[in-house]
Amino acid sequence: MLADVAIAVNPNDERYSHLVGKNVVLPLVGREIPVIADEYVDIEFGTGALKITPAHDPNDFALGQKFNLPIINMMTPDGKVVNDYPAYAGMDRFDARKKIVSDLEEQGLLVKIESHSHNVGGCYRCNTVVEPRVSKQWFVKMEPLAEKALEVVRNGKVKLMPKRWEKVYYNWLENIRDWCISRQIWWGHRIPAWYGPDMHIFVAKTEEEAYTQAKAHYGKDVELTQETDVLDTWFSSALWPFSTLGWPEKTVELEKFYPTSTLVTGADILFFWVARMVMFGMYTMDDIPFENVYLHGIVRDEVGRKMSKSLGNSPDPLNLIGEYGADAIRFTMIYNTSQGQDVHFSEKLIEMGRNFANKIWNVSRFVLMNLEDFDIKSFDKSNVQLELVDEWIFSKLNKTSKDVADKLEKFQLDEAAKSIYEFLRGDFCDWYVELAKVRLYNKEESGVKSRQTAQYVLWTVLEAGLKLLHPFMPFITEEIWQKIKVNGETIMLADYPVCNDSLVSDDKEKAFEYIQGLISSLRNIRAERGISPAKEAKVVIRTSNPTELETLKANELFITKLAKIEELTVGTDLATPEQSGFRVNGNSEVFMILTGLLDVETEIKKINEQLEKVKKDLDKVNAKLSDERFTSKAPAHILDREKRIQEEFQDKYDKLMENLKNFQ
């Protein structure tokens, strides 16, 4: 209050319009101050009259600048009242407030006291109240710097990913203000300025240079005092791309590594750090500091809060590594974090990464155990006799390599991780390795080439898969690669897999997908009927498609082993077997003969229960479609939907009836 210089009212406030332009007397001080009008004042808040203290409030400071009001500072740097007010001079601000209230009350100037909740700035380190107080600070003029930083993003020299952050970047720099870089703290780069006896400022790289400037200015030696403020931490951080490389000297490192290719950082410091590095780089080096900026999301806790020491919601990474392994954590976080999106962390998430790491470790052990009589260095590749399953896995490997390269190029790290995961866990572990066992355990002389081919493919695919996975799981891949490598010191320096288009075949993939679909269909029949996967069954496959017939005959051994088939009958004109489970795969009708595998009476009961349920649903939709009131008023798309539902229920009903006949 001691530093008030005006009273502001809203120009539309009729209560005070007659006072605008007049002066009032500031209590306790006796200073005359003007009444001014500005839209900034909220008519509804309090009395609607706002006292203006430019020296101790940033909004009041802006209003003071607008109306050319004086700036009166009533507080010392340590929060005491200055000597200009004898009644309160030297008093701590909190004590002075109590005395001012008491003095106002004593003089009959206090109308009433109201409680009011508002934001009070505080120091997060010591929890003390921070008082706004005007003081001279050092600033950087930002507009010329911002223009260049805007231009390099607009013309694509610097690319922000995800692209949507460009809008935020533009908004910040197009509305930029001059930057206050003074900080009154004990650490940081000290501002290189020295003051002469008359407070003339000398800016220099060194103290000696400052004294040289002072002597030239004053014509004699004088005592200088260095500025005690330090540079804002973000100012120092903005120097990082070149100052760490020996700048201002033209070092080899600066020549080689400036500009660099990619910066990876959090989106929350896009302006604080990224934009400032671009501005400083363009100003100092006349070149961009980096070409790509990848803005990753923030790891938050399960309820979406940012992790912090004060909240205590941040897990100890060393404990997590001890429990799950560094690779599991790394892979899980990449896999579950979409480009630029925040991720909610929970330990349950990491279980997926740990399970995947275990899968890779176990499949590698299996491959190594089955390569004991196989030496890739001396293996004659002319002995390779690729079968459909080998051509399929090579095609999938090369497609995955291409997809991963494409995703990494676009900085879609989660999609790249998913692509590798699906290939290694699904295609390689769940399918190829299982099929390879059929050949690996075949000790007959006729199967030697097939066995060696399976060993060669297992080694090749595992080695390439480890390379693909290495950036995502560096430790486990290095450990395994050391056991299967042909040459090289480390997997880190090995060539990353590149797609070989000649090994990509959509036809081979489609043919093998037919086998996958067939095996899955037979497994599903077992699962639905509660038949043990260990029980062998008789299967009949009827198809008139020549490609499917050829695929079935060429891969009969694989199909019978993986689907636990005792007897496989394949043909064009085959009768529908009685008491069988049925599926359609491609153009093939697949029947698993259930006689002897399950309880017929129980199956008939199950089918009748399903029939009863489907009949109720079918009757309901039939009744709706036979109701003229409904069909005459319902829109065309609703009628089409109901007819589709009717067809689906009728089809289900017919298939269940056919199945029931087979059992009866």
Summary of the structure (lengths in Angstrom):
residues: 664
radius of gyration: 39.2
end to end distance: 98.5
largest distance: 119.3
contacts: 1852
relative contact order: 0.04
helix: 50%
strand: 13%
